[in-house]
């Protein structure tokens, strides 16, 4: 005999008696919110410039980039996204399952019944004389009450698990909103980057084509070698070959934005953005790790799953204890409808049923399985917290590197612009040739492409930090908190 069966067989009477005297109890562990991380920061390095610890992320964090057109696109996505519609419906489904279970388990069930039957009896079967059979009608009207006396909290733990599952779906909905807004913002930044890279590449191609035309004329005049012309021809075609891929990525960005706002690509009117219409936030918010776990929807969703597993473990433990079901029946019964509510027609019954497992080898295994599931959910929660902190650390270091790259690209662009200005002045004074001017213009456009990429990366990683912080105040439904069992 295993330990669980021995406990159940030898000592079920005293917990049953105690429960009857002191009221219902709830077996199994009560859910406790895991402790928050004790570390004070995310990386060993100092915070990047512009990141301020302690600032709270606004719920509409995308407005920090000061682009009304971007704000409008995000609002359209949040309003029309099928992904959000599906997540919201799934959350309502979980909430209604909880409400249905609450109605079935917290309160007695009362059912009305009415019936009529045509009956025939043989008097001889009751020891009476005579061979004639008797026919009669029997009518009854009444009510039946059933109640599961949840002595050890199995039903309440089941209800608690469903409530935590509803919480989980609520956090999933909030997380879906955060991901959707982030996808819209970063896709818009990518679209703006691609548009400006295409413009710069087309300008480079134009300058290279001019150089190639001059080389052809010089070749005709015998002032240039065929190899020089072929080299320029190669550069032109290589630059030309980069444009279709860039245009394809730009069109894909438009198609993705259309899908994100819930429209078909052919029907959506997607605006084209410029990097210049976005403003980097003066200060980026950063909350401490102990606050991060309260604001990240993925962490809160993982905590809700841990709550589900804890409650389900309580359900498994309660199955080791006695189960008591009560029922009552109150009705009237008569041979005619007119006598249904007359004197002597009342009938009633009270019944109770006690079920105690005596030997069931699977009960302990089921309890052990539920306990293992709870431990796995706890480990998954810890992993989710670590991954969240890692994502914040990655974004912080990326922002620092972005700042260095942007500074270098800005300096290079400034130098190339100054060089172009000098060569242009020399060209008009006759001190520089047209080829020198074209080369300076091409170099300037090349540095401009690098600057465009650096600006877009800085914007995208700023948005990534808002997302890593949880995207603002977490206002997901909390169903389980109202149903959490008390010790």
Backbone torsions as a table, in degrees:
resi	resn	phi	psi	omega
1	UNK	NA	130.1	-179.4
2	UNK	-77.5	170.3	-174.3
3	UNK	-62.4	-40.3	-177.5
4	UNK	-64.5	-41.1	-179.7
5	UNK	-66.7	-37.3	179.0
6	UNK	-63.5	-42.2	178.7
7	UNK	-63.0	-44.2	-178.8
8	UNK	-64.9	-43.3	-175.6
9	UNK	-71.7	-37.6	-171.7
10	UNK	-88.9	-24.7	-168.6
11	UNK	-136.2	24.2	-179.6
12	UNK	-74.4	-22.5	-173.9
13	UNK	-67.7	-42.2	-175.8
14	UNK	-69.1	-39.2	175.7
15	UNK	-67.3	-32.4	177.8
16	UNK	-64.9	-45.1	179.0
17	UNK	-64.1	-42.2	179.6
18	UNK	-63.1	-39.0	179.7
19	UNK	-65.7	-41.6	179.9
20	UNK	-64.5	-32.3	-179.0
21	UNK	-82.9	-40.3	-172.4
22	UNK	-103.1	-3.4	-178.3
23	UNK	100.4	174.3	-176.0
24	UNK	-68.6	145.5	175.4
25	UNK	-120.1	173.9	-179.5
26	UNK	-130.1	115.7	-178.5
27	UNK	-86.0	167.1	-178.1
28	UNK	88.4	162.9	-177.8
29	UNK	-72.0	142.5	171.8
30	UNK	-81.7	140.4	-178.2
31	UNK	-67.3	135.4	176.1
32	UNK	-127.0	129.7	178.8
33	UNK	-60.8	127.5	-179.3
34	UNK	-57.9	150.4	179.4
35	UNK	-64.8	144.4	178.5
36	UNK	-73.9	156.1	177.3
37	UNK	-59.1	145.9	-178.3
38	UNK	-95.7	-10.3	179.8
39	UNK	-69.4	152.0	-175.8
40	UNK	-95.0	-19.2	-176.9
41	UNK	-140.0	-173.1	-176.0
42	UNK	-111.8	-29.3	-179.8
43	UNK	-134.5	163.2	176.4
44	UNK	-78.0	-22.4	-178.9
45	UNK	-80.4	158.2	176.1
46	UNK	-63.4	160.4	179.2
47	UNK	-67.1	144.8	176.5
48	UNK	-63.5	158.5	177.4
49	UNK	-63.4	137.7	178.9
50	UNK	92.4	-8.4	177.4
51	UNK	-98.4	123.3	-176.0
52	UNK	-115.4	119.0	179.0
53	UNK	-72.4	139.4	177.5
54	UNK	99.9	-15.2	177.9
55	UNK	-73.2	139.6	-179.4
56	UNK	-91.4	138.3	179.0
57	UNK	-76.8	131.7	177.0
58	UNK	-74.3	149.8	179.8
59	UNK	-62.4	-36.0	176.7
60	UNK	-101.0	57.8	-171.6
61	UNK	-61.2	-26.3	-178.5
62	UNK	-65.1	-18.5	178.3
63	UNK	-71.8	-10.4	178.0
64	UNK	-66.1	-16.5	-179.6
65	UNK	-90.2	0.2	170.8
66	UNK	56.8	47.4	176.9
67	UNK	-128.2	102.6	179.3
68	UNK	-57.7	-35.1	179.6
69	UNK	-67.6	-36.9	175.0
70	UNK	-65.3	-43.3	178.6
71	UNK	-58.5	-41.8	-179.3
72	UNK	-65.3	-40.1	-179.2
73	UNK	-66.7	-40.9	177.7
74	UNK	-64.2	-41.9	179.4
75	UNK	-62.0	-40.1	177.9
76	UNK	-64.5	-38.9	179.1
77	UNK	-65.7	-44.5	-179.3
78	UNK	-65.4	-25.8	-177.9
79	UNK	-86.9	-32.1	-169.9
80	UNK	-118.3	4.6	-175.1
81	UNK	-70.2	125.3	174.0
82	UNK	-62.9	-30.7	178.8
83	UNK	-61.4	-44.0	178.4
84	UNK	-68.6	-37.0	177.5
85	UNK	-61.0	-42.7	179.5
86	UNK	-66.2	-41.9	-180.0
87	UNK	-65.3	-39.2	178.9
88	UNK	-66.5	-40.5	178.3
89	UNK	-66.0	-38.3	177.4
90	UNK	-64.3	-38.5	177.4
91	UNK	-65.0	-44.1	178.7
92	UNK	-63.3	-36.7	177.3
93	UNK	-60.5	-45.6	179.3
94	UNK	-65.1	-38.3	179.2
95	UNK	-66.5	-39.6	-179.9
96	UNK	-70.7	-33.8	173.8
97	UNK	-61.6	-39.7	177.1
98	UNK	-64.1	-43.7	179.9
99	UNK	-65.0	-38.9	178.8
100	UNK	-64.4	-42.8	179.4
101	UNK	-67.2	-35.8	178.6
102	UNK	-63.2	-41.6	178.7
103	UNK	-65.7	-30.2	-178.0
104	UNK	-82.6	-27.9	-170.4
105	UNK	-110.0	-30.3	-175.9
106	UNK	-79.2	-26.9	-172.7
107	UNK	-126.1	156.2	175.1
108	UNK	-64.9	152.1	173.6
109	UNK	-97.0	132.7	-179.2
110	UNK	-121.9	124.1	-178.9
111	UNK	-125.6	131.7	173.9
112	UNK	-87.5	149.4	178.9
113	UNK	-143.2	148.7	175.9
114	UNK	-145.9	140.6	-176.7
115	UNK	-152.6	159.3	175.6
116	UNK	-145.1	141.9	-179.3
117	UNK	-143.7	150.6	174.0
118	UNK	-105.9	122.3	-170.5
119	UNK	-125.1	154.7	175.9
120	UNK	-137.9	132.8	178.5
121	UNK	-128.9	159.0	175.1
122	UNK	-107.9	116.1	-178.5
123	UNK	-56.5	-28.9	-178.0
124	UNK	-64.8	-27.5	179.9
125	UNK	-69.4	-15.9	176.6
126	UNK	-103.7	11.3	179.5
127	UNK	81.1	15.8	-179.7
128	UNK	-94.9	152.9	178.7
129	UNK	-74.2	154.8	175.4
130	UNK	106.6	151.2	-178.8
131	UNK	-109.1	-3.0	-176.8
132	UNK	-73.9	143.2	176.7
133	UNK	-92.3	145.8	-176.2
134	UNK	-108.1	130.9	175.0
135	UNK	-107.0	140.6	176.9
136	UNK	-156.9	159.8	174.7
137	UNK	-100.9	148.8	177.2
138	UNK	-134.1	124.9	-179.0
139	UNK	-116.8	145.2	176.8
140	UNK	-149.6	145.7	176.6
141	UNK	-139.1	133.8	180.0
142	UNK	-171.4	-169.4	179.9
143	UNK	-137.8	146.5	179.5
144	UNK	-122.4	130.1	179.5
145	UNK	-116.4	128.4	176.9
146	UNK	-125.4	142.4	179.8
147	UNK	-150.8	132.7	175.3
148	UNK	-94.0	110.2	-179.6
149	UNK	-73.3	98.4	-171.6
150	UNK	-78.6	72.1	-173.6
151	UNK	-62.1	-39.9	-172.1
152	UNK	-113.7	15.3	167.2
153	UNK	79.9	16.1	178.9
154	UNK	-61.3	-43.5	179.0
155	UNK	-68.1	-39.0	179.6
156	UNK	-67.5	-35.8	175.9
157	UNK	-67.0	-38.1	176.1
158	UNK	-61.4	-43.6	177.9
159	UNK	-64.3	-38.4	178.2
160	UNK	-63.7	-40.8	178.6
161	UNK	-63.5	-41.4	178.9
162	UNK	-66.0	-37.3	177.9
163	UNK	-65.4	-41.4	177.5
164	UNK	-66.0	-34.2	176.3
165	UNK	-65.0	-37.9	175.8
166	UNK	-65.0	-39.6	175.0
167	UNK	-59.4	-44.1	-179.7
168	UNK	-58.0	-45.7	179.3
169	UNK	-65.6	-32.4	175.9
170	UNK	-64.6	-43.1	177.4
171	UNK	-68.2	-32.5	175.1
172	UNK	-62.7	-39.5	177.3
173	UNK	-63.8	-44.7	179.4
174	UNK	-63.3	-41.3	177.8
175	UNK	-63.5	-38.1	177.8
176	UNK	-63.9	-38.6	176.6
177	UNK	-63.2	-42.0	-179.9
178	UNK	-64.3	-45.7	-179.8
179	UNK	-64.6	-40.6	-179.6
180	UNK	-63.1	-48.3	179.0
181	UNK	-61.2	-42.0	178.5
182	UNK	-63.4	-40.3	178.8
183	UNK	-64.6	-40.3	178.3
184	UNK	-62.9	-47.6	-176.6
185	UNK	-62.9	-50.1	-177.5
186	UNK	-68.0	-33.3	177.1
187	UNK	-67.5	-38.1	176.4
188	UNK	-63.1	-44.0	177.6
189	UNK	-61.5	-42.0	178.0
190	UNK	-64.9	-38.0	177.5
191	UNK	-62.9	-43.8	179.0
192	UNK	-63.6	-41.3	178.5
193	UNK	-61.9	-45.7	-178.4
194	UNK	-64.3	-41.6	179.3
195	UNK	-59.9	-42.5	-179.0
196	UNK	-76.4	-31.4	174.7
197	UNK	-66.0	-37.9	177.4
198	UNK	-63.7	-43.7	179.5
199	UNK	-62.2	-42.5	179.6
200	UNK	-67.5	-39.1	179.2
201	UNK	-66.6	-37.9	176.7
202	UNK	-65.1	-36.2	176.9
203	UNK	-66.6	-40.0	177.0
204	UNK	-63.3	-44.2	179.7
205	UNK	-60.4	-39.4	179.4
206	UNK	-63.4	-43.7	179.4
207	UNK	-66.2	-40.3	178.9
208	UNK	-64.8	-38.2	178.4
209	UNK	-64.4	-37.9	176.7
210	UNK	-64.5	-42.2	177.3
211	UNK	-62.6	-40.6	-179.8
212	UNK	-65.2	-40.1	178.7
213	UNK	-62.2	-41.1	178.3
214	UNK	-65.0	-39.8	-179.7
215	UNK	-64.0	-38.7	177.2
216	UNK	-62.2	-41.7	179.7
217	UNK	-66.9	-39.2	178.8
218	UNK	-67.6	-34.8	177.7
219	UNK	-64.9	-40.3	178.4
220	UNK	-63.1	-31.6	-179.6
221	UNK	-88.1	-2.0	179.8
222	UNK	79.3	16.4	-178.2
223	UNK	-99.7	2.5	-179.5
224	UNK	-142.8	154.0	-179.6
225	UNK	-90.3	153.6	178.1
226	UNK	-61.1	-34.9	-179.3
227	UNK	-63.4	-38.2	179.0
228	UNK	-64.8	-40.1	179.2
229	UNK	-65.0	-42.4	179.7
230	UNK	-65.1	-36.8	177.7
231	UNK	-62.8	-44.7	177.8
232	UNK	-65.8	-37.1	178.2
233	UNK	-62.4	-39.3	177.4
234	UNK	-62.7	-44.7	179.4
235	UNK	-61.0	-42.5	-179.4
236	UNK	-61.5	-47.5	-176.8
237	UNK	-69.1	-35.0	176.8
238	UNK	-64.4	-41.6	177.4
239	UNK	-66.4	-41.8	179.2
240	UNK	-61.7	-34.6	-178.5
241	UNK	-69.4	-23.0	179.8
242	UNK	-76.9	-21.3	-173.7
243	UNK	-69.2	-45.1	-179.7
244	UNK	-58.4	-39.1	178.9
245	UNK	-64.6	-40.7	178.3
246	UNK	-65.8	-42.3	179.3
247	UNK	-65.5	-37.1	178.3
248	UNK	-63.4	-43.5	178.0
249	UNK	-64.9	-36.3	177.9
250	UNK	-65.4	-43.3	178.3
251	UNK	-66.0	-36.8	177.1
252	UNK	-64.3	-36.8	176.8
253	UNK	-63.2	-40.5	176.5
254	UNK	-63.1	-42.6	-179.9
255	UNK	-64.5	-40.0	178.9
256	UNK	-65.0	-42.4	178.1
257	UNK	-62.1	-38.7	177.6
258	UNK	-60.9	-45.4	179.4
259	UNK	-65.1	-37.6	-178.8
260	UNK	-65.4	-30.8	178.2
261	UNK	-92.7	8.1	174.0
262	UNK	80.6	30.0	179.7
263	UNK	-129.1	155.9	174.4
264	UNK	-73.2	145.2	-178.7
265	UNK	-55.2	-35.6	-178.3
266	UNK	-72.5	-21.4	-176.3
267	UNK	-101.5	-12.2	-174.0
268	UNK	-87.3	138.9	175.1
269	UNK	-102.6	89.6	-175.4
270	UNK	-91.8	122.5	179.0
271	UNK	-73.5	156.3	174.3
272	UNK	-98.9	133.6	-174.4
273	UNK	-107.6	158.5	173.7
274	UNK	-120.0	143.5	179.6
275	UNK	-61.4	-28.1	-177.1
276	UNK	-67.3	-19.1	-178.5
277	UNK	-85.5	0.4	176.9
278	UNK	-106.5	145.4	178.6
279	UNK	-118.8	128.5	175.9
280	UNK	-67.6	135.5	176.9
281	UNK	-58.0	139.4	-179.6
282	UNK	-61.9	-38.5	177.6
283	UNK	-137.6	132.6	177.8
284	UNK	-94.7	136.6	-175.7
285	UNK	-78.7	152.0	177.0
286	UNK	-150.5	121.4	177.2
287	UNK	-101.2	155.6	-179.1
288	UNK	-72.0	158.3	-177.8
289	UNK	-55.8	-36.7	-179.7
290	UNK	-65.2	-26.6	176.6
291	UNK	-87.1	-27.8	-179.0
292	UNK	-59.7	-40.1	-176.5
293	UNK	-65.6	-21.2	178.7
294	UNK	-86.9	-16.3	-173.5
295	UNK	-108.0	-21.5	-179.0
296	UNK	-81.2	122.5	-179.7
297	UNK	-65.3	-31.3	179.1
298	UNK	-67.9	-34.6	177.8
299	UNK	-70.3	-43.2	178.9
300	UNK	-66.0	-35.2	176.1
301	UNK	-65.1	-40.1	177.5
302	UNK	-65.5	-37.5	176.1
303	UNK	-64.8	-36.8	178.0
304	UNK	-65.0	-38.8	177.0
305	UNK	-66.1	-35.3	174.3
306	UNK	-63.8	-38.4	176.9
307	UNK	-63.2	-42.2	177.9
308	UNK	-58.8	-48.2	-177.9
309	UNK	-64.9	-36.7	178.5
310	UNK	-65.1	-44.0	179.2
311	UNK	-66.1	-38.9	179.3
312	UNK	-66.7	-31.4	173.8
313	UNK	-64.8	-39.8	175.7
314	UNK	-62.2	-36.7	176.5
315	UNK	-62.4	-43.9	-179.6
316	UNK	-64.6	-38.6	179.0
317	UNK	-67.3	-38.8	-177.9
318	UNK	-64.9	-24.1	179.6
319	UNK	-68.8	-13.0	176.9
320	UNK	-81.0	-9.5	-173.9
321	UNK	-108.9	167.0	-178.2
322	UNK	-62.8	149.6	175.7
323	UNK	-119.8	129.9	-178.7
324	UNK	-119.4	128.0	176.7
325	UNK	-119.9	132.9	-179.9
326	UNK	-114.1	146.6	176.8
327	UNK	-147.5	148.9	177.7
328	UNK	-138.8	144.2	-178.2
329	UNK	-133.3	121.3	178.2
330	UNK	-126.0	123.1	-174.5
331	UNK	-154.1	168.3	169.9
332	UNK	-117.6	146.0	-176.7
333	UNK	-143.0	132.5	-177.8
334	UNK	-154.4	166.7	-179.9
335	UNK	-83.6	-17.3	177.0
336	UNK	-132.6	156.6	179.9
337	UNK	-66.9	-31.3	179.9
338	UNK	-67.8	-24.7	-178.6
339	UNK	-95.8	4.7	-175.4
340	UNK	-58.7	-38.9	-176.4
341	UNK	-109.7	20.5	178.3
342	UNK	-85.5	177.9	179.5
343	UNK	-62.4	139.2	176.0
344	UNK	80.9	5.2	-179.2
345	UNK	-92.7	-8.7	-175.1
346	UNK	-76.8	133.9	172.6
347	UNK	-132.5	152.3	178.7
348	UNK	-155.4	162.5	176.2
349	UNK	-154.5	149.0	173.8
350	UNK	-126.4	137.6	-178.5
351	UNK	-143.7	146.2	175.1
352	UNK	-134.9	145.2	-178.5
353	UNK	-132.8	127.6	177.9
354	UNK	-111.9	125.0	177.7
355	UNK	-120.7	119.8	179.8
356	UNK	-125.0	121.0	177.0
357	UNK	-62.2	126.6	175.9
358	UNK	-101.2	-43.7	174.8
359	UNK	-148.7	117.7	176.2
360	UNK	-153.5	97.8	-174.3
361	UNK	-62.4	-18.4	-177.8
362	UNK	-86.4	-14.1	-176.2
363	UNK	-64.8	-47.9	-179.1
364	UNK	-64.7	-39.3	177.7
365	UNK	-63.2	-39.6	176.7
366	UNK	-63.4	-39.8	177.3
367	UNK	-64.6	-42.3	178.5
368	UNK	-64.4	-38.3	178.5
369	UNK	-63.8	-42.7	178.7
370	UNK	-64.8	-37.1	178.3
371	UNK	-66.2	-41.6	177.5
372	UNK	-63.5	-38.6	177.5
373	UNK	-63.1	-38.9	177.8
374	UNK	-64.5	-41.9	179.3
375	UNK	-65.9	-38.2	177.3
376	UNK	-64.3	-41.0	178.6
377	UNK	-63.7	-37.0	177.2
378	UNK	-65.3	-41.4	178.0
379	UNK	-66.2	-39.8	177.3
380	UNK	-62.5	-37.1	177.7
381	UNK	-62.9	-45.8	-179.3
382	UNK	-62.8	-38.7	177.7
383	UNK	-65.3	-39.5	178.3
384	UNK	-61.4	-41.0	178.7
385	UNK	-63.9	-44.4	-179.6
386	UNK	-63.9	-41.6	179.4
387	UNK	-65.3	-37.4	177.7
388	UNK	-64.2	-43.5	179.2
389	UNK	-67.1	-35.8	177.1
390	UNK	-64.7	-41.5	-179.7
391	UNK	-63.0	-38.9	176.9
392	UNK	-65.1	-44.2	179.5
393	UNK	-60.9	-41.9	179.0
394	UNK	-61.3	-44.1	-178.2
395	UNK	-66.1	-39.7	-180.0
396	UNK	-62.0	-44.3	179.4
397	UNK	-68.1	-36.5	178.6
398	UNK	-64.6	-39.1	177.2
399	UNK	-62.1	-39.6	178.4
400	UNK	-64.3	-43.8	178.0
401	UNK	-67.2	-37.3	176.4
402	UNK	-57.7	-42.8	-178.8
403	UNK	-62.0	-39.9	179.5
404	UNK	-68.2	-43.0	179.1
405	UNK	-64.5	-43.4	-179.3
406	UNK	-63.2	-38.9	178.7
407	UNK	-63.9	-43.6	-179.4
408	UNK	-67.4	-42.4	-179.4
409	UNK	-67.2	-35.5	177.1
410	UNK	-64.9	-42.7	178.2
411	UNK	-64.3	-41.7	178.4
412	UNK	-64.0	-40.4	179.4
413	UNK	-66.2	-39.3	178.0
414	UNK	-63.1	-42.0	179.5
415	UNK	-65.9	-43.5	-179.8
416	UNK	-64.5	-36.8	179.0
417	UNK	-67.4	-41.1	178.1
418	UNK	-65.4	-39.8	178.8
419	UNK	-64.2	-41.4	178.2
420	UNK	-62.8	-39.0	-179.8
421	UNK	-64.2	-41.5	-179.5
422	UNK	-66.2	-46.3	-178.9
423	UNK	-64.9	-37.4	178.8
424	UNK	-63.3	-43.8	177.6
425	UNK	-62.0	-41.4	179.0
426	UNK	-64.8	-36.3	179.9
427	UNK	-64.3	-42.7	-179.8
428	UNK	-70.3	-24.2	176.8
429	UNK	-87.8	-5.6	179.8
430	UNK	85.5	8.5	-178.7
431	UNK	-90.9	-6.8	179.3
432	UNK	-138.5	146.9	-179.5
433	UNK	-84.5	168.9	-178.8
434	UNK	-66.2	-34.1	177.7
435	UNK	-63.8	-37.9	176.9
436	UNK	-63.5	-40.0	178.5
437	UNK	-64.3	-43.8	178.9
438	UNK	-63.1	-38.8	179.0
439	UNK	-64.0	-42.5	179.2
440	UNK	-65.2	-39.8	177.6
441	UNK	-64.5	-40.1	178.4
442	UNK	-65.4	-40.6	178.8
443	UNK	-63.9	-39.4	178.6
444	UNK	-62.8	-42.9	179.5
445	UNK	-66.4	-34.5	177.7
446	UNK	-65.1	-43.8	178.8
447	UNK	-68.8	-30.1	177.9
448	UNK	-65.9	-37.7	176.4
449	UNK	-61.7	-42.5	176.9
450	UNK	-63.0	-39.4	179.0
451	UNK	-67.0	-39.9	177.9
452	UNK	-59.5	-46.0	179.8
453	UNK	-62.3	-40.2	-179.5
454	UNK	-67.4	-40.9	178.8
455	UNK	-64.6	-43.6	179.8
456	UNK	-65.0	-39.8	179.1
457	UNK	-64.3	-39.0	179.6
458	UNK	-65.5	-40.0	177.4
459	UNK	-66.6	-46.0	-177.5
460	UNK	-64.1	-40.5	-179.3
461	UNK	-73.6	-26.6	172.7
462	UNK	-65.4	-43.0	176.1
463	UNK	-63.7	-36.7	179.0
464	UNK	-63.3	-33.8	177.9
465	UNK	-68.1	-41.0	175.7
466	UNK	-57.9	-42.7	178.8
467	UNK	-66.8	-43.1	-178.8
468	UNK	-62.9	-27.4	177.8
469	UNK	-79.0	-5.9	178.6
470	UNK	103.2	-3.0	173.6
471	UNK	70.8	29.3	174.9
472	UNK	107.6	-168.1	-176.5
473	UNK	-66.2	129.9	-179.2
474	UNK	-86.8	115.8	-176.1
475	UNK	-123.1	36.4	178.4
476	UNK	-70.4	152.5	-179.5
477	UNK	-60.2	145.5	175.7
478	UNK	-121.1	90.0	-179.8
479	UNK	-85.7	-40.4	-173.3
480	UNK	-67.1	-29.9	-177.6
481	UNK	-61.7	-29.3	179.5
482	UNK	-83.7	-9.3	-176.9
483	UNK	-119.9	6.4	-177.3
484	UNK	-68.9	130.8	-178.6
485	UNK	-69.7	141.8	179.2
486	UNK	-93.5	146.4	-179.4
487	UNK	-70.7	NA	NA
